[in-house]
Amino acid sequence: MHGITFETVALIFLLAGLVKGVAGMGLPTVAMGLLGLVAAPAQAAALVVIPSLVTNLWQFLSGRRWLALARRTWPMLAAIGLATWESAGLMTGPGAARALTWLGLVLVVYAAIGLAKIRISVPARHEAWLSAAVGAATGLVTGATGVFVIPAVPYLQALGFEKDNLVQVLGLSFTTSTLALAAGLASRGAFRLSEAGASALCVAPALIGMTVGQAIRTRVNPATFRLIFLAGLALLGADLIARSMM
């Protein structure tokens, strides 16, 4: 793992999995943010691929409406896939030096949107073209930072899905982003057999963290946990930005 101890990586994925277990999302976001403190974004993204794929595919397939959700969101999913694959070079090419700044900025923006409790709604007549635009923007952000949440999460929340369907469709969106990111990194030599093996080792701590998080979900106040989670992301993002400017 090129300069990072397995113990450090395992602890990061344990924590990221715990957040996902409690909140239903956040594993790639938390993992990328914390790994950004100790590794280059491209290396961090390669480590996140398999744990993210396993946990988000599980989240997507655990529901019953997977086919209907895929049909409704396919323009967004297609745009995510294409834009992520095309923009993965932003983490591996000449602009890779700025990837840490973009990662920090995305974490701060996502936290700010959540803390501000911004709520929007999308009229059905605009959903088709907006889905493709949001997918393309999400793919660009994913390719530059390895984080899948902006603007996909606020957009999907704005579509008015019921709670269970929202959790499931988020899993579908994140699965698509993960597969496209893996393909984009692989095409640029940043996700080879050695990186895939290291990423596979991160699955166990992520699943352990998820299991623990699910067990304590009913014992914590959701609003308090969300506040702590978002505030922590904002501080982490600000720290990554500061580090990138040193």
PANU-572071 format. One line per field, with one value per residue: residue number from 0; residue in one letter; x, y, z of N, C-alpha, C in turn. Coordinates in Angstrom, 3 decimals. Layout:
nr <- NUM|...;
rest <- A|...;
nX <- X|...;
nY <- Y|...;
nZ <- Z|...;
caX <- X|...;
caY <- Y|...;
caZ <- Z|...;
cX <- X|...;
cY <- Y|...;
cZ <- Z|...;
This chain:
nr <- 0|1|2|3|4|5|6|7|8|9|10|11|12|13|14|15|16|17|18|19|20|21|22|23|24|25|26|27|28|29|30|31|32|33|34|35|36|37|38|39|40|41|42|43|44|45|46|47|48|49|50|51|52|53|54|55|56|57|58|59|60|61|62|63|64|65|66|67|68|69|70|71|72|73|74|75|76|77|78|79|80|81|82|83|84|85|86|87|88|89|90|91|92|93|94|95|96|97|98|99|100|101|102|103|104|105|106|107|108|109|110|111|112|113|114|115|116|117|118|119|120|121|122|123|124|125|126|127|128|129|130|131|132|133|134|135|136|137|138|139|140|141|142|143|144|145|146|147|148|149|150|151|152|153|154|155|156|157|158|159|160|161|162|163|164|165|166|167|168|169|170|171|172|173|174|175|176|177|178|179|180|181|182|183|184|185|186|187|188|189|190|191|192|193|194|195|196|197|198|199|200|201|202|203|204|205|206|207|208|209|210|211|212|213|214|215|216|217|218|219|220|221|222|223|224|225|226|227|228|229|230|231|232|233|234|235|236|237|238|239|240|241|242|243|244|245;
rest <- M|H|G|I|T|F|E|T|V|A|L|I|F|L|L|A|G|L|V|K|G|V|A|G|M|G|L|P|T|V|A|M|G|L|L|G|L|V|A|A|P|A|Q|A|A|A|L|V|V|I|P|S|L|V|T|N|L|W|Q|F|L|S|G|R|R|W|L|A|L|A|R|R|T|W|P|M|L|A|A|I|G|L|A|T|W|E|S|A|G|L|M|T|G|P|G|A|A|R|A|L|T|W|L|G|L|V|L|V|V|Y|A|A|I|G|L|A|K|I|R|I|S|V|P|A|R|H|E|A|W|L|S|A|A|V|G|A|A|T|G|L|V|T|G|A|T|G|V|F|V|I|P|A|V|P|Y|L|Q|A|L|G|F|E|K|D|N|L|V|Q|V|L|G|L|S|F|T|T|S|T|L|A|L|A|A|G|L|A|S|R|G|A|F|R|L|S|E|A|G|A|S|A|L|C|V|A|P|A|L|I|G|M|T|V|G|Q|A|I|R|T|R|V|N|P|A|T|F|R|L|I|F|L|A|G|L|A|L|L|G|A|D|L|I|A|R|S|M|M;
nX <- 0.819|1.972|3.492|1.562|0.318|-1.300|-2.871|-3.636|-5.184|-7.179|-8.433|-9.483|-11.384|-13.004|-14.155|-15.407|-17.212|-18.784|-20.040|-21.561|-23.193|-24.774|-25.839|-26.619|-25.250|-22.141|-19.719|-17.684|-17.203|-16.319|-14.132|-12.496|-11.964|-10.518|-8.433|-7.249|-5.642|-3.376|-2.570|-2.163|-4.853|-5.560|-4.502|-5.954|-8.565|-8.391|-8.166|-10.672|-12.455|-13.357|-14.481|-16.487|-17.977|-18.930|-20.463|-22.313|-23.584|-24.793|-26.530|-28.182|-29.333|-30.741|-33.289|-36.639|-37.416|-35.592|-35.414|-37.364|-36.387|-33.934|-34.803|-36.044|-33.941|-31.997|-30.942|-29.357|-27.593|-26.251|-24.943|-23.334|-21.626|-20.228|-19.074|-17.530|-15.644|-14.359|-13.252|-11.522|-8.825|-8.183|-7.339|-5.098|-3.511|-1.749|-3.033|-3.225|-2.062|-3.756|-5.872|-6.263|-7.061|-9.522|-10.882|-11.063|-12.621|-15.049|-15.934|-16.378|-18.390|-20.460|-20.963|-21.768|-24.157|-25.713|-25.728|-27.004|-29.496|-30.774|-33.505|-34.844|-37.039|-37.851|-39.566|-41.562|-41.560|-39.078|-37.310|-36.050|-34.063|-32.613|-31.633|-29.666|-27.873|-27.150|-26.008|-23.755|-22.337|-21.884|-20.271|-18.006|-17.098|-16.614|-14.568|-12.557|-12.186|-12.888|-15.125|-18.609|-20.905|-21.807|-23.317|-25.228|-26.512|-28.066|-29.770|-31.137|-32.474|-34.197|-36.050|-38.132|-38.348|-39.587|-38.442|-37.134|-36.836|-35.222|-32.820|-32.149|-31.896|-29.799|-27.786|-27.660|-26.808|-24.278|-23.024|-22.848|-21.139|-18.853|-18.095|-17.583|-15.525|-13.550|-13.076|-12.140|-9.801|-8.364|-7.932|-6.003|-3.862|-3.929|-5.340|-4.601|-3.839|-2.513|-3.451|-6.150|-6.106|-5.233|-7.401|-9.432|-8.767|-9.721|-12.391|-13.366|-12.925|-14.605|-17.159|-17.436|-17.495|-19.894|-21.761|-21.573|-22.378|-25.046|-26.111|-26.033|-27.628|-30.292|-29.873|-28.832|-29.311|-30.654|-30.549|-28.589|-26.359|-26.139|-25.506|-22.993|-21.569|-21.646|-20.422|-17.915|-17.069|-16.886|-14.779|-12.750|-12.579|-11.770|-9.268|-7.919|-7.858|-6.245|-3.851|-3.214|-2.351|0.019;
nY <- -1.213|1.203|3.101|3.476|2.122|-1.040|-1.193|1.464|1.989|0.037|0.920|3.337|2.432|0.950|2.967|4.459|2.559|2.258|4.766|4.577|2.442|3.576|5.909|5.136|5.900|7.332|5.971|5.932|8.704|9.453|7.699|8.525|11.156|10.818|9.117|10.879|12.349|10.860|9.750|9.968|11.283|9.591|7.090|6.720|6.605|4.237|2.361|2.586|1.474|-1.391|-1.949|0.057|-0.758|-3.314|-2.715|-0.793|-2.067|-4.113|-2.555|-1.531|-3.855|-4.886|-3.925|-3.979|-2.740|-2.475|-2.638|-0.832|1.553|1.735|2.087|4.583|6.296|6.019|7.910|9.634|7.786|6.760|9.076|9.593|7.364|7.690|10.297|10.023|8.067|9.398|11.603|10.640|10.934|13.331|12.854|11.397|12.428|15.304|17.257|16.215|17.194|19.091|17.689|17.110|19.555|19.903|17.706|18.377|20.687|19.688|18.132|20.144|21.686|19.776|19.243|21.800|22.168|20.181|21.004|23.434|22.593|22.624|22.357|21.185|20.813|18.870|19.467|17.126|17.390|18.341|16.409|14.489|15.805|17.114|15.013|13.856|16.023|16.373|13.892|14.026|16.129|14.993|12.843|14.208|15.389|13.071|11.852|13.697|13.734|11.342|11.182|10.647|12.147|14.752|16.451|14.468|13.317|15.468|15.971|13.501|13.323|15.404|14.417|13.219|10.555|7.779|6.867|4.270|3.654|5.770|5.232|2.885|3.762|5.526|3.713|2.476|4.618|5.154|2.707|2.660|4.865|3.894|1.640|2.909|4.627|2.788|1.618|3.865|4.528|2.161|2.163|4.030|3.033|3.102|1.393|-1.507|-5.063|-5.272|-3.000|-3.634|-5.920|-4.833|-3.149|-5.022|-6.138|-4.259|-4.625|-6.269|-4.797|-2.637|-3.833|-4.852|-2.453|-1.399|-3.256|-2.851|-0.173|-0.378|-1.759|0.092|2.072|2.497|3.436|5.932|9.467|10.503|13.127|14.416|12.790|13.233|15.952|15.966|14.343|15.846|18.242|17.248|16.394|18.881|20.116|18.296|18.578|21.271|21.057|19.437|21.164|23.196|21.768|21.176|23.578|24.133;
nZ <- 0.000|-0.642|1.230|3.205|6.182|6.712|8.964|9.430|7.143|7.454|9.790|8.899|7.013|8.679|10.256|8.220|7.270|9.559|9.675|7.329|8.059|10.065|8.870|6.301|4.086|2.860|3.014|0.814|0.760|3.365|3.558|1.372|2.160|4.616|3.775|2.062|3.707|4.031|1.649|-1.946|-3.969|-6.205|-5.453|-3.110|-4.165|-5.641|-3.582|-2.449|-4.257|-4.354|-1.692|-1.753|-3.992|-3.174|-0.824|-1.737|-3.875|-2.497|-0.949|-2.980|-4.167|-2.077|-1.904|-3.397|-5.724|-7.800|-10.619|-11.580|-10.497|-11.807|-14.440|-14.242|-13.618|-15.563|-17.537|-15.950|-14.815|-17.066|-17.959|-15.723|-15.804|-18.299|-18.046|-15.723|-16.452|-18.544|-17.195|-15.293|-15.597|-14.433|-11.882|-12.277|-14.274|-15.637|-14.078|-11.548|-9.234|-8.250|-7.301|-4.582|-3.532|-4.868|-3.823|-1.077|-1.337|-2.378|-0.212|1.698|0.425|0.179|2.902|3.710|2.264|3.443|6.163|5.949|5.371|2.905|0.781|-2.174|-4.999|-7.882|-10.792|-12.591|-15.373|-16.024|-15.368|-17.080|-18.760|-16.779|-15.265|-16.913|-17.064|-14.358|-13.908|-15.610|-14.381|-11.857|-12.600|-13.520|-11.135|-9.670|-11.182|-10.747|-8.001|-6.703|-5.138|-4.836|-4.338|-4.995|-7.675|-7.186|-4.872|-3.531|-5.720|-6.211|-3.788|-4.175|-5.929|-4.674|-3.735|-1.796|1.516|1.693|-1.005|-1.776|-0.412|-1.749|-4.454|-4.198|-3.633|-6.145|-7.775|-6.628|-7.049|-9.842|-10.228|-8.928|-10.485|-12.938|-12.172|-11.435|-13.953|-15.341|-13.879|-14.228|-16.991|-17.155|-15.879|-13.101|-11.541|-11.099|-10.867|-8.398|-6.990|-6.957|-5.355|-2.888|-2.410|-2.113|0.334|2.039|2.308|4.417|6.965|6.334|6.126|8.703|10.140|9.049|10.018|12.788|12.836|11.918|14.045|16.089|15.168|15.998|18.493|18.584|18.248|15.265|14.148|15.672|15.132|12.379|12.323|13.606|11.827|9.387|10.194|10.833|8.282|6.998|8.433|7.858|5.069|4.908|6.104|4.245|2.036|3.075|3.469|0.817|-0.095|1.073;
caX <- 0.000|2.785|3.734|0.486|0.215|-2.615|-3.636|-4.229|-6.230|-8.265|-9.140|-10.250|-12.554|-13.878|-14.892|-16.267|-18.296|-19.664|-20.863|-22.540|-24.160|-25.693|-26.485|-27.055|-24.373|-20.986|-18.466|-16.635|-16.918|-15.483|-12.870|-11.673|-11.503|-9.479|-7.274|-6.591|-4.659|-2.181|-2.282|-2.599|-6.247|-5.695|-4.271|-7.098|-9.711|-8.195|-8.473|-12.102|-13.276|-14.046|-15.415|-17.636|-18.784|-19.603|-21.470|-23.380|-24.344|-25.619|-27.583|-29.097|-30.050|-31.525|-34.666|-37.451|-37.810|-34.351|-35.615|-38.100|-35.498|-32.952|-35.480|-36.318|-32.717|-30.956|-30.183|-28.348|-26.597|-25.433|-24.077|-22.332|-20.634|-19.400|-18.304|-16.531|-14.576|-13.619|-12.566|-10.653|-7.470|-7.937|-6.624|-3.888|-2.747|-1.011|-3.752|-3.388|-1.599|-4.876|-6.956|-6.502|-7.846|-10.893|-11.469|-11.424|-13.709|-16.279|-16.371|-16.907|-19.652|-21.467|-21.301|-22.495|-25.520|-26.414|-25.916|-27.981|-30.786|-31.381|-34.456|-35.345|-37.872|-37.666|-40.798|-41.439|-41.310|-37.661|-36.474|-35.266|-32.836|-31.839|-30.944|-28.444|-26.953|-26.646|-25.115|-22.485|-21.631|-21.435|-19.150|-16.842|-16.621|-16.080|-13.293|-11.564|-11.992|-13.226|-16.316|-19.756|-22.136|-22.215|-24.612|-26.183|-27.326|-29.143|-30.714|-31.996|-33.346|-35.196|-37.013|-39.274|-38.435|-39.823|-37.174|-36.482|-36.453|-34.102|-31.615|-31.837|-31.442|-28.459|-26.891|-27.510|-25.978|-22.905|-22.479|-22.488|-19.950|-17.712|-17.679|-17.005|-14.242|-12.603|-12.715|-11.333|-8.473|-7.685|-7.503|-4.856|-2.828|-3.965|-6.093|-4.124|-4.097|-2.016|-4.379|-7.402|-5.881|-5.219|-8.766|-10.217|-8.463|-10.446|-13.811|-13.706|-13.152|-15.771|-18.369|-17.502|-17.965|-21.309|-22.540|-21.608|-23.196|-26.454|-26.520|-26.198|-28.470|-31.485|-29.474|-28.308|-30.232|-30.254|-30.237|-27.296|-25.330|-25.992|-24.806|-21.590|-21.011|-21.446|-19.412|-16.630|-16.696|-16.480|-13.447|-11.816|-12.381|-10.968|-7.896|-7.334|-7.573|-5.082|-2.676|-2.868|-1.781|1.313;
caY <- 0.000|2.379|4.094|3.514|0.837|-1.668|-0.858|2.790|1.855|-0.747|1.785|4.300|1.766|0.592|4.180|4.794|1.579|2.579|5.904|4.066|1.624|4.451|6.912|4.579|6.399|8.030|5.200|6.479|10.095|9.464|7.016|9.386|12.293|10.407|8.632|12.042|12.850|10.011|9.185|10.744|10.961|8.449|5.894|6.598|6.171|2.829|1.578|2.684|0.864|-2.655|-1.789|0.838|-1.590|-4.364|-2.172|-0.090|-3.066|-4.745|-1.590|-1.433|-5.105|-5.276|-3.483|-4.765|-1.975|-2.111|-2.461|0.420|2.665|1.819|2.659|6.008|7.099|5.606|9.011|10.083|6.727|6.718|10.262|9.376|6.406|8.266|11.443|9.537|7.397|10.404|12.584|9.990|11.434|14.504|12.400|10.656|13.130|16.512|18.035|15.448|17.973|19.872|16.791|17.221|20.777|19.638|16.779|19.160|21.601|18.907|17.779|21.358|22.031|18.784|19.488|23.070|21.934|19.417|21.799|24.484|21.913|23.103|21.417|21.584|19.817|18.875|19.160|15.918|17.715|18.659|15.341|13.775|16.513|17.411|13.797|13.730|17.096|16.055|12.748|14.486|16.897|14.036|12.107|15.086|15.495|11.758|11.662|14.621|13.615|10.024|11.316|10.474|12.675|16.061|16.852|13.361|13.092|16.473|15.826|12.341|13.696|16.350|13.724|12.808|9.119|7.329|6.652|3.021|3.771|6.698|4.482|1.941|4.448|6.024|2.573|2.297|5.711|4.972|1.528|3.100|5.709|3.062|0.846|3.813|5.097|1.670|1.499|5.023|4.389|1.019|2.546|4.933|2.315|3.406|0.346|-2.784|-6.214|-4.989|-2.070|-4.360|-6.779|-3.991|-2.691|-6.164|-6.314|-3.236|-4.972|-6.818|-3.750|-1.824|-4.585|-4.875|-1.131|-1.293|-4.080|-2.133|1.017|-0.770|-2.175|1.259|3.075|2.783|3.938|7.290|10.457|10.724|14.535|14.711|12.091|13.918|17.201|15.647|13.816|16.926|19.152|16.566|16.461|20.255|20.319|17.464|19.223|22.478|20.634|18.979|22.354|23.858|20.941|21.263|24.902|24.273;
caZ <- 0.000|-0.971|2.264|4.202|6.868|6.589|10.167|9.213|6.134|8.037|10.735|8.104|6.439|9.794|10.588|7.087|7.276|10.687|9.245|6.369|8.779|10.799|8.015|5.030|3.028|3.401|3.068|-0.061|1.096|4.563|3.260|0.525|2.947|5.564|3.018|1.481|4.666|4.052|0.333|-3.107|-4.283|-7.107|-4.657|-2.215|-4.960|-5.974|-2.382|-2.146|-5.301|-4.055|-0.573|-2.194|-4.889|-2.399|0.091|-2.453|-4.625|-1.464|-0.617|-4.115|-4.406|-0.906|-2.095|-4.338|-6.911|-8.470|-12.058|-11.793|-10.182|-12.884|-15.611|-14.026|-13.482|-16.512|-18.160|-15.008|-14.651|-18.277|-17.953|-14.677|-16.293|-19.358|-17.551|-14.767|-17.194|-19.313|-16.352|-14.296|-15.791|-13.594|-10.693|-12.632|-15.292|-15.248|-13.083|-10.313|-8.086|-7.730|-6.902|-3.141|-3.344|-5.300|-2.858|0.097|-1.686|-2.503|1.141|2.335|-0.231|0.563|4.302|3.798|1.773|4.464|7.375|5.639|5.204|1.661|0.199|-3.484|-5.669|-9.331|-11.534|-13.413|-16.783|-16.208|-14.820|-18.091|-19.141|-15.584|-14.854|-17.707|-16.671|-13.021|-14.063|-16.182|-13.352|-10.838|-13.175|-13.532|-9.753|-9.293|-11.840|-10.205|-6.549|-6.158|-4.292|-5.730|-3.745|-5.521|-7.098|-7.293|-3.671|-3.415|-6.826|-5.967|-2.674|-4.685|-6.780|-3.869|-3.477|-0.429|2.220|1.301|-2.413|-1.859|-0.010|-2.816|-5.656|-3.891|-3.838|-7.588|-8.270|-6.149|-7.731|-11.191|-10.107|-8.555|-11.644|-13.929|-11.654|-11.565|-15.369|-15.702|-13.272|-14.859|-18.342|-17.012|-15.139|-11.664|-10.839|-11.632|-9.993|-7.045|-6.356|-6.716|-4.194|-1.694|-2.202|-1.622|1.756|2.806|2.393|5.736|7.961|5.960|6.482|10.170|10.535|8.686|10.947|14.065|12.632|11.851|15.388|16.980|14.498|16.787|19.807|18.471|17.705|13.866|13.888|16.299|14.364|11.092|12.574|13.880|10.583|8.422|10.730|10.671|6.866|6.694|9.001|7.098|3.778|5.102|6.372|2.971|1.234|3.673|3.178|-0.609|-0.369|1.750;
cX <- 0.853|2.840|2.648|0.424|-1.200|-3.486|-4.342|-5.397|-7.434|-9.095|-10.004|-11.509|-13.521|-14.759|-15.869|-17.456|-19.285|-20.596|-21.936|-23.604|-25.190|-26.512|-27.028|-26.240|-23.129|-19.686|-17.409|-16.225|-15.978|-14.129|-11.954|-11.124|-10.375|-8.236|-6.521|-5.553|-3.333|-1.790|-2.725|-4.031|-6.418|-5.482|-5.443|-8.320|-9.598|-8.517|-9.972|-12.950|-14.042|-14.930|-16.658|-18.556|-19.583|-20.737|-22.617|-24.205|-25.284|-26.802|-28.619|-29.957|-30.907|-32.988|-35.370|-37.701|-36.608|-34.547|-36.331|-37.214|-34.446|-33.563|-35.681|-35.048|-31.661|-30.263|-29.071|-27.225|-25.667|-24.456|-22.988|-21.223|-19.687|-18.507|-17.229|-15.361|-13.714|-12.764|-11.636|-9.202|-7.154|-7.206|-5.284|-2.983|-2.028|-1.698|-3.900|-2.974|-2.726|-5.998|-7.278|-7.325|-9.302|-11.602|-11.929|-12.608|-15.044|-16.817|-16.993|-18.267|-20.761|-21.919|-22.133|-23.942|-26.334|-26.708|-26.940|-29.390|-31.535|-32.281|-34.971|-36.250|-37.707|-38.997|-40.578|-41.079|-39.841|-36.731|-35.561|-33.962|-31.983|-31.045|-29.629|-27.414|-26.332|-25.685|-23.758|-21.665|-21.092|-20.238|-17.879|-16.237|-15.995|-14.706|-12.188|-11.215|-12.197|-14.438|-17.542|-20.978|-22.667|-22.210|-25.644|-27.088|-28.407|-30.200|-31.672|-32.940|-34.475|-36.262|-38.183|-39.434|-38.844|-38.496|-36.446|-36.012|-35.275|-32.801|-31.190|-31.296|-30.082|-27.436|-26.634|-26.598|-24.515|-22.243|-22.016|-21.215|-18.710|-17.190|-17.006|-15.650|-13.181|-12.136|-11.815|-9.927|-7.687|-7.154|-6.287|-3.767|-2.826|-4.782|-5.759|-4.394|-3.649|-2.946|-5.710|-7.269|-5.899|-6.633|-9.646|-9.987|-9.239|-11.924|-14.189|-13.885|-14.347|-17.072|-18.535|-18.027|-19.445|-22.189|-22.679|-22.509|-24.680|-26.981|-26.780|-27.118|-29.667|-31.151|-28.919|-29.377|-29.814|-29.832|-28.880|-26.160|-25.062|-25.217|-23.315|-20.887|-20.690|-20.399|-18.016|-16.153|-16.207|-15.071|-12.396|-11.521|-11.526|-9.500|-7.195|-6.994|-6.322|-3.802|-2.228|-2.199|-0.427|2.471;
cY <- 1.263|3.428|4.226|2.148|0.287|-1.319|0.494|2.704|1.102|0.099|2.802|3.645|1.271|1.783|4.557|3.837|1.843|3.730|5.428|3.226|2.459|5.310|6.357|5.051|6.985|7.258|5.765|7.892|10.181|8.835|7.885|10.559|11.927|9.880|9.785|12.662|12.099|9.464|10.149|10.350|9.764|7.137|5.648|6.069|4.697|1.930|1.537|1.818|-0.372|-2.564|-0.994|0.010|-2.619|-3.785|-1.490|-1.033|-3.814|-3.833|-1.513|-2.688|-5.545|-4.858|-4.296|-4.048|-1.616|-1.863|-1.147|1.633|2.848|2.440|4.165|6.843|6.793|6.786|9.530|9.054|6.647|7.891|10.143|8.468|7.008|9.384|11.011|8.909|8.426|11.303|11.967|10.453|12.670|14.129|11.767|11.399|14.354|17.339|17.362|16.230|18.788|19.015|16.908|18.470|20.548|18.699|17.533|20.066|20.871|18.525|18.982|21.728|21.067|18.997|20.758|22.913|21.194|20.222|22.916|23.935|22.444|22.015|21.970|20.476|19.980|18.544|17.987|16.244|18.026|17.497|14.711|14.504|16.846|16.186|13.619|14.788|16.816|14.876|13.150|15.260|15.980|13.242|12.925|15.206|14.179|11.528|12.532|14.346|12.213|10.038|11.395|11.324|13.972|16.035|15.724|13.236|14.162|16.329|14.662|12.601|14.606|15.674|13.143|11.311|8.866|6.904|5.408|3.068|4.715|5.999|3.549|2.644|5.110|4.910|2.321|3.369|5.510|3.755|1.886|3.936|4.881|2.268|1.733|4.332|4.010|1.526|2.654|4.946|3.269|1.390|3.460|4.329|2.551|2.400|-0.994|-3.888|-5.932|-4.039|-2.760|-5.275|-5.991|-3.505|-3.804|-6.395|-5.333|-3.570|-5.415|-5.725|-2.865|-2.520|-4.690|-3.544|-0.944|-2.055|-3.403|-0.900|0.711|-1.159|-0.985|2.316|3.476|3.386|5.356|8.201|10.789|12.163|14.907|14.055|12.804|15.214|16.970|15.185|14.947|17.926|18.544|16.594|17.850|20.533|19.527|18.093|20.466|22.132|20.168|20.162|23.059|23.090|21.087|22.581|25.112|24.041;
cZ <- 0.000|0.137|3.314|4.875|6.712|7.795|10.007|8.243|6.702|9.001|9.998|7.545|7.509|10.167|9.466|7.009|8.391|10.317|8.274|7.066|9.508|9.844|6.706|3.846|3.679|3.382|2.121|0.323|2.294|4.272|2.408|1.313|3.888|4.854|2.375|2.403|4.562|2.684|-0.756|-3.457|-5.205|-6.357|-3.717|-2.976|-5.328|-4.785|-2.105|-3.072|-4.829|-2.810|-0.953|-3.079|-4.108|-1.564|-0.644|-3.318|-3.682|-1.118|-1.729|-4.260|-3.225|-1.010|-3.173|-5.658|-7.774|-9.968|-12.352|-11.524|-11.272|-14.135|-15.451|-14.090|-14.543|-17.213|-17.244|-14.895|-15.866|-18.320|-16.891|-15.191|-17.312|-18.828|-16.557|-15.492|-17.933|-18.413|-15.319|-14.424|-14.973|-12.304|-11.018|-13.617|-14.761|-14.159|-11.738|-9.075|-7.463|-7.183|-5.416|-2.821|-3.709|-4.337|-1.613|-0.170|-1.780|-1.125|1.843|1.742|0.183|2.007|4.452|3.339|2.826|5.711|7.165|5.452|3.987|1.087|-1.119|-4.017|-7.167|-10.000|-12.478|-14.862|-17.061|-15.843|-15.868|-18.418|-17.931|-15.121|-15.608|-17.301|-15.307|-13.087|-14.606|-15.154|-12.257|-11.333|-13.203|-12.129|-9.303|-9.907|-11.275|-8.757|-5.985|-5.256|-5.193|-5.372|-4.349|-7.037|-7.051|-6.075|-3.503|-4.519|-6.586|-4.794|-3.153|-5.538|-5.994|-3.681|-2.021|0.182|1.741|-0.141|-2.597|-1.488|-1.124|-4.055|-5.434|-4.065|-5.310|-8.179|-7.880|-6.795|-9.132|-11.164|-9.804|-9.741|-12.700|-13.470|-11.761|-13.009|-15.788|-15.140|-13.938|-16.236|-18.319|-16.127|-13.648|-10.863|-11.489|-10.619|-8.565|-6.300|-6.040|-5.499|-2.892|-1.376|-1.630|-0.130|2.636|2.988|3.800|6.792|7.637|6.359|7.996|10.683|10.228|9.658|12.301|13.946|12.594|13.231|16.299|16.381|15.353|18.152|19.774|17.897|16.273|13.579|14.465|15.528|13.047|11.252|12.795|12.601|9.599|8.902|10.589|9.230|6.489|7.208|8.232|5.744|3.877|5.356|5.088|2.069|1.760|3.370|1.734|-0.961|0.299|0.781;
